[in-house]
């Protein structure tokens, strides 16, 4: 049974390139780099057993390279979804893209 053990939230931007993928990768990095998950070691699971679900909100979800976003998570089986969200902020030279990410870490575990 899939059991969620951690959830992290992050934000990333692409200030000038209007690149939703770049902003999404940065949002995942922001979510993951504020913690040191030791749950795999604590439970005796290899890090490769992590089930990592990533959802990123960006203004243009169809433009996101999901494999690039998945690569931002260093361990586990990754599932990535891009949905409409985030922000597109007009600037004098174009736009800034803001992405939000939710990263959930689960393991396949038996019920106690």
VMD Tcl script that draws the C-alpha trace (Angstrom):
set ca {
  {0.00 0.00 0.00}
  {1.36 3.43 -0.95}
  {1.97 5.52 2.20}
  {2.85 9.21 1.97}
  {5.58 10.11 4.46}
  {6.69 13.59 3.39}
  {5.45 16.56 1.41}
  {7.42 19.66 0.47}
  {6.43 22.82 -1.38}
  {8.68 25.06 -3.43}
  {8.70 28.04 -5.78}
  {10.94 28.75 -8.75}
  {11.23 31.46 -11.38}
  {12.62 32.18 -14.79}
  {13.17 35.91 -14.64}
  {13.82 36.65 -18.31}
  {13.58 33.57 -20.51}
  {9.84 32.87 -20.16}
  {10.75 29.18 -19.72}
  {8.19 27.20 -17.71}
  {10.48 24.15 -17.53}
  {13.32 26.17 -16.00}
  {10.95 27.67 -13.43}
  {9.47 24.23 -12.64}
  {12.91 22.63 -12.15}
  {13.86 25.47 -9.82}
  {10.60 25.04 -7.86}
  {11.33 21.33 -7.35}
  {14.88 22.18 -6.28}
  {13.52 24.74 -3.81}
  {11.17 22.14 -2.32}
  {13.84 19.47 -1.99}
  {16.82 21.49 -0.86}
  {15.25 22.80 2.31}
  {15.28 19.40 3.97}
  {17.31 16.25 4.34}
  {14.94 13.32 4.10}
  {16.23 10.49 6.26}
  {12.99 8.52 6.18}
  {14.29 5.86 3.76}
  {17.27 5.11 5.97}
  {15.15 5.23 9.13}
  {12.74 2.64 7.72}
  {15.45 0.48 6.18}
  {14.41 1.18 2.58}
  {16.84 2.00 -0.20}
  {16.42 5.51 -1.60}
  {15.49 3.92 -4.92}
  {12.28 2.65 -3.26}
  {10.97 6.22 -2.87}
  {7.81 6.97 -4.83}
  {8.18 10.64 -5.72}
  {5.10 12.45 -7.02}
  {5.76 15.94 -8.38}
  {3.08 18.41 -9.39}
  {4.11 21.77 -10.81}
  {1.81 24.69 -11.49}
  {2.87 26.93 -14.38}
  {1.04 29.30 -16.74}
  {1.66 27.02 -19.78}
  {1.74 23.39 -18.56}
  {1.96 21.95 -22.08}
  {5.37 23.60 -22.54}
  {6.99 21.82 -19.56}
  {9.60 19.14 -20.26}
  {8.43 16.57 -17.69}
  {11.61 14.50 -17.93}
  {13.72 17.56 -17.03}
  {11.50 18.18 -14.00}
  {11.75 14.51 -12.97}
  {15.53 14.71 -13.15}
  {15.46 17.41 -10.43}
  {14.56 14.71 -7.88}
  {17.70 12.72 -7.06}
  {16.10 9.44 -5.96}
  {13.21 7.11 -6.52}
  {10.53 6.38 -9.06}
  {9.25 9.75 -10.23}
  {5.82 10.72 -11.47}
  {5.52 14.30 -12.78}
  {2.45 16.30 -13.67}
  {2.29 19.90 -14.93}
  {-0.95 21.78 -14.27}
  {-2.18 25.29 -14.89}
  {-1.03 27.60 -12.13}
  {1.90 29.74 -11.12}
  {2.18 33.23 -12.55}
  {3.24 35.05 -15.67}
  {4.30 38.56 -14.68}
  {4.75 41.12 -17.45}
  {8.07 42.98 -17.41}
  {9.54 45.72 -19.59}
  {11.43 43.11 -21.62}
  {8.90 40.25 -21.70}
  {7.72 38.22 -18.71}
  {8.83 36.43 -15.58}
  {7.47 32.92 -15.07}
  {6.73 31.74 -11.52}
  {6.19 28.03 -10.86}
  {4.95 26.30 -7.73}
  {5.81 22.67 -6.95}
  {4.50 20.08 -4.55}
  {6.78 17.07 -4.03}
  {5.35 14.09 -2.19}
  {7.48 11.14 -1.04}
  {5.83 7.80 -0.39}
  {6.82 4.15 0.02}
  {5.04 0.90 -0.68}
  {4.39 -0.37 2.84}
  {2.19 -2.93 4.51}
  {-0.43 -1.68 6.96}
  {0.51 -2.11 10.59}
}
mol new
graphics top color blue
foreach p $ca { graphics top sphere $p radius 0.5 }
foreach p [lrange $ca 0 end-1] q [lrange $ca 1 end] { graphics top cylinder $p $q radius 0.2 }
display resetview
